Amino acid sequence: MSDHQHSTPSPSPSPSSAEPESEPESPPGAEDGSASAPGADSPWYRRAFADLSPLRDHPDYRRLWAGQAVSSIGQQMTAVAVSVQVYDLTGSAFATGLVGIFSLVPLVAFGLYGGAIADTVDRRRLGLIGSGGLAAVSAVLAAQALAGLGLVAVLYAAVAVQAGFFALSSPARSAMIPRLVPSHQLPAANALNTVSMNLGLTLGPMLGGVLIGAYGAQAAYLVDTVAFTATLYAMWRLPAMRPLGERKGRASVLDGLRFLRDQPNLRTSFLADLAAMVFGMPRALFPAIAITFYGGDAGTVGLLVSAPAVGALVGALFSGWVGRVNRQGIAILTAVAAWGLAIAAFGALHDLWPGLVLLAVAGCADTVSMIFRNTMMQVAAPDEMRGRLQGIFIVVVAGGPRLGDFESGTVAALTNPATSVITGGLACVAAVLLLAARRPAFLTYDARHPTP
């Protein structure tokens, strides 16, 4: 798990060049694990900050990361623009909320099948198709805004198609990373991925709001369309990434589910994440909490929504230590328990700034859990299953928070928001303790000897 490598791989071949019969799991020269990341004798500040060695050592990963960071900001701008445009056209919060429903179904359906497709085709080509489709949808959104169509149905349809392209290509992009970065640098690479994701979550809505206020929704859509050229360029420069070994025909979604069922460590990591999202995700209560806890308004809701993302970004920026952790199973459960405790404490306190700090702590814990869960999935799972596992992960990420909204809303209706938040956080901790008791081997999972 240490992030060590001194040799830099040779430049990647062009996409049109001939591909060898088989591809290595890691870039050439990456097997020895010699030091390129900050070592124990480095200054503390170098060891504290995110390890940049994957960006420094691997040009293909660097281009992919930069392209995704830029397009993530653009996509969040588009998400804000769609919500603003739907509300302007309808004046209905319900109609605006339907945007999430129209994106959820394609995310779940295409997430599963996108993962299966990613295990049988050239992942680079699938990534190009997905990114090109997303760019085209952003261009359509810009065109309808410029033309002043004012049709909510067009916006709903665009959101659904957009979610489908994202779910189709996202498993392929995630499954590419172990082919671009050696296994001992995967924790650092996953930490850097969370940096790019949270940059999008924090900067995207802010920049989108400024652009929409100054120039209208079409400006955000146009910027998003242009931003996708960065991802398309990165994908184009990647080498071909066909399945390793002998092709075995179509990949089955059910085979991926059966594989996950039979692999206790990977299954436990998924269940831990699901527990955090279902029991410890009180986002549906933020409007009620803003009023009942703090006597606030919509601005207070915005602070509550953004606090976990800020904490997640800080956690990713100060992730230099993750490459030195080998007991990744206990790290995941500890992080999920910390999330639950922070959420429970948030529900017990009714002071705004301590509450925002606790939400940021929860976001930081979520980043730690995400880094190790992704690393475990990428290292312990065979290449032919990585796409399907990433597809299942998309379904968990898309569906878990919605179940959490239902759980927290139901408990709040039966009791009150504070009770719902506190009991949800404590239920998350209880779920972690149950997982640890049911699967003690997960606590001894060693990244140096990964077993799924």
N, C-alpha and C positions, 0 to 999 in steps of 0.2 A: 504493500500500500504506500510505501514511501515514494515521493515524487522525484525520482532520480533518473536522469539520463543525460549523457554528455554528447552523444552523436546526433547530428541533425540529418534526417533522411534526405535523399536526393530529391530534386524537384519531381513532382508528380507528372506522369505522362499525360498527354492531351487526351481528351475523351475519344478521339478517333483512332488512337494508337491501338495496336494489337494487345489483347489482354492475355496474360499467362493462364495456364490450365487451372491453377489454384492460387489463392491469395493468402498472404500471411494474416494471422489474427492481429498482429501489431505491425506498425511501420518498421522497415528494415533498421537494424541497429538498435532496436529498443529493448532487447531482451535482457541485457546485462544489468539494468537498473542502476547504472552509475550516476553520480550526482549531477544534476543540473538545477534542481530546486534548492532553495535555501536550506542549508544543513544546520546542525546543532551549534556550530561555531559562528553562524551568521548573526548579525545584530538582531535584537528581539523584534524590531519593527519590520524587518524583512520576513521573519518567520510568522508574524501575526497577520500580515496582509495576505490577500488571496495570492496563491502561487500562480505565476504567469508563465511557467515553463511550457505548458501545452501550446500557448499562443506563440511563444518564442521558438519552440523546436519544430513545430509542424505547420507548414504554410497552408496546407489544405484545411486543417482545423481552424486556423486563424481566419481564413477567408469565410468559412462557413459561420463562425461565431460572429464576425463583424456583420455579415449579411443578415443574420437572424436578429442581431441587436437593432439594426436600422429598421428592418421590416416589422419588428415587434412594436416599436414606437409608432410606426405608421398604422398598424392594425388597431392599436388602442385609440388613436385619433379617430379612425373610422368608426369604432364602436361608439364613441361619444357622439359623433356626428349623426349616426343612424338614430340613436335615442332622441337627440335634440330634434331631428327632422320629423320623426314620428309624433313626438309630443306637439310640435308646432302645427302639424297637419290635423291632429285629432283633439288635442287638449285633454287627452285621457291618459291617466296613469296606467289603467288596465291595458290599453292598447300598446303603451310603451313596454309594459312588462311582458307582453306576448313576444317581443323580440327574443327574449331568452328561451321561450318555448320553441320557437322556430329554429333556433340554433341547436337546442339540446338533442332533438331526435336525429338529425344527421350526424352529430358528434358521436352518439352511441352506435348507430348503425354502421357508419363508415369507419369509425374507429376500430371496430372488430375486424371488418373485412379489409380495411387498409393495412392492418397488421399482417393478415394472412397473405395479402398480395406482396407485401414487402419481403416476405420470406421466400418468394419464388421468382422474383424478377430483379432486374438491375435497380438497386435502390436509388442510384443517382438519377436514372431516367424517371422513376416515380416521383422523386423530389422535384425534378424540373417540371413535370406535368402539374403537380400540386401548386408550386409557386407561380407558374404561368397562369393557372386557373384563378388563383387568388388575385393576381395583378389584373386579370381581365374583369373580375367582379368589381374591383375598386374603380376601374375605368368606367364600367356601366353605371355605378353609383354616381360618379362625377358627371357623367353625361345626363343622367336623369335630373340631377340637381341643377345643372346649367340650363337644361331645357325647361325647368319649372314644371315637370309633369304633375307633381303633387299626388302621386298614387301610392298609398300605403302598401298595397298588395305587391308592388314592385320592390319596395324595401324589404318586406317579409321574404319574398322569393330570393332576393339577393343575399340576405343573411343566411338563408337555408343552404343555398349553393356554396356560399363562402365557408360555412361550417363543414360541408361535405368535403371540399377540397382540402381544408386544413386537416380534417381527420384522416383523409386518404394519404396525405404525405407526411404527417407528423411522426407516425411510427417508423417510417423509412429514415427520416432525418435523425431520430434518436438512435436507431440501430446502426447508423453509419459510424457513430463516434468511436466504438471499440475497434473499428477498422482504420481509424485515423490516428488514434492515440494509444500507446501501450497501456496495459492494465494497471501498472503502478502509478500512472498519471491520471487515471479516470476520476478519482475523487476531486483532483484539482480541476479537471475539465468540467465535471458536473457542477462544481462550485461556480466556475466562470459562466456556465449556462444559466444558473440562477441569477447571476449579476445581470446578464442581458435581458432575462425575462422581467426582472423587477425594475430595471431601467425603463422598460416599456410600460409597466404598470404605473410607474410614478411620473415619468416625463410625458408619456403619450397623452393621457387625459388633460394634463396641464397645457401642453402645446396645442392640443386639439381645441380646448376651450378658447384659447387666445385667437387661433386662426378662425374659428367659427364666428366668434364675436366680431372680428375685424372684416372678414371677407366672405362669410357664409360657409355652409356645409361643404360646398363644392371644393373649397380650398383644401380642407382636410382630406377629401377623397383623392384629389389630384396629387397631393404630397405622398399619400399612401401608395398610389400607383407608381410614382417615380421611385419610392423607397424599395419597391420589390425588385428593381433592377439589381440591387446589391445582392439579394439572395439568388437571383437567376444567374448572375455572373459567378458567384461562389459555386453553385451547383454545376455550372458548365465546366469549370476548371477542375472539378473532382475527377479522379479516375473512375472507370466503370466499377460497379460494386455488385456483381452477380453473386448468387448464392454460392457459398463454399461447398466443395465436394460435389458429389453426383446429384443432379436434380431428380427429385422424386415425384414430380407431377404437382398437382394443385395442393396448396397448403390448406388444411382444414382449421376453421375457427375452433371447432370442438376439440381437435387435437391440442390446441394451445390451452384450452380450459382443462383438459385432462392432465396435461403436463404440469400445470400450476397446482392442480389438486394433489398430485403425487410428489411434489417437491416442497417439503415442510418449511424450509427456510424462506424461500420466495413467497410461499403462501402466507407465512406469518408476517412478513414485511407488508404485504398488501392489506392484511387484516388490521395491522396497527395503523396504517394510514386511513383506512375506512373508519376506524373507531374515532380518530381525531376529527374527521370531517362530519360524521353523523352526530356525535355527542358534543363536540367542542367547537362548533362553528356557529356562533350566534348572530351571523350577519343579518338575518331576517328581522332581528329584534333591534337593530341599530336605530331606526327611526323612533321607536317607542322608548328606547334607552336614552336617546338624546333629549327627549322631553321629560320623562319621568325621573331620570337620574340627575340631569344637569340643567333642566329648564332651558334647553338650547333650541336650535332651529336647523334648517337644512345645512348650514355651514358646519354645525357640530356633527351632523351625520357624515359629512365629507371627511372630517378629521378622523372619525371612528373607522371609516372604510379604508383610509389611506395608512393608518398607523401600522397594521400588520405588514403591509407592503414595504414601508420604510424599515421596519425591523428586519424583514427578510433581506432587504438590500444590504443593510449593515452587517448582518450575519454572513452574507456571501462575501462582502468586501474583506471581512476579518476571518477568512476561512483558511489561512495558511497552515493551521494545525491539523486539518482533516487528513492530510496525507500521512500523518504519523499514527493514525488510529487503525489498528488491525481488528479489534473486537467490534466489528460494525453492527452486529446484532444488538448487543447491549447499548450501543450508541443510539440506535434507532428507538428502542424502547424508552431510554432515558429522555430523549428529545421529545417523544410523544407525551410522556408523563409530564415533562416541563410545560408543554403546550397546555395540557389539561389543568395543571395547577395555576398557570398564569390566567387562564380564562375564568376559573373559579374565583380567583382573587379579584379579577376585574368585576365580576358580578357582585362581590361583597362590598367593594368600595364605590362610593358615589361622588368621588372627586374627579374632575375631568382630566387634569394633567397626570396624576398617578394612573388613572385608567388608560390613558393613551400610552404611557410607558409600559404597562402590563400587556397591552395589545401588541406593542412593538416587540416585547420579549417573546410573546407567543409566535409572532412572525419569524423571529430569529430561530426559535426552536424548530419551527416547521422547515426552514431552510436546511438546518443540520440533518433532520430526518430525511429530507428529499435527496440531499447529496448522497447519503449512505444507501438509501433505498435504490436509487438509480444505479449506483456503482455495483451493488450486489446483483441487481438484475442483469447488468451488462457483463459482469465477470462470471457469475455462477451459471448463467444460462448459456446453452450452445447457440452458435450463430443462427442456426436454422429455426430457432424459436424466439429470437429477440424481437422481431417485428410483431409477432402475435402477442407477446407479453406487453410490448409498448401499446398495442391496441387495447388490450384489457385495461392497462393503466389509464388510458384516456377515458374509458368508460367509468372507471372508479372516480377519476378526478371530475368528470362531468356530472356523474350521478350522485356522488357522495354529498357534495354541498347542498344539492336539492333535497335529499333526504334529511340533511341537517336542518334546512329551513323548515321542513314539515315537523320534525321532532321538536325543535326549539319553539316554534309557533304554537304547537299543540300544548306543550307543557306550560307555556306562558298564558295561554287562554284558560287552562285549568287552574293555574295558580297566579303568578305574576312574572314579569320579565326577570327580576332579580333571581327568583327561585329557579327559573328555567336555565339561566346562565350558570349559576353555581352548581346545580345538580348535573348539568351537561358536562362541565369541566371535571367534576368528581367521577362521573360515569366513564369518562375517557381514561382517567387514572386507573379505575377499577378494571377496565378492559385490558389495559397494559399489564396489570398484575396477573390477570387471568391468563393472558397469552404467555407470560413468563412462566407461570406454573404449569400450563399445559405443554409448553415446548421449551424445556430448560436448555436443550441443545442450542437453541437460537442465541442464548446468552454467551455461548462459547464459540460462536461462528468466528472463524479466523480468515481474514482476507488473504493471507498467505497460502491458505489451503481451502479455496472456496468450494462449497458443496451446495447445490440448489435445494 
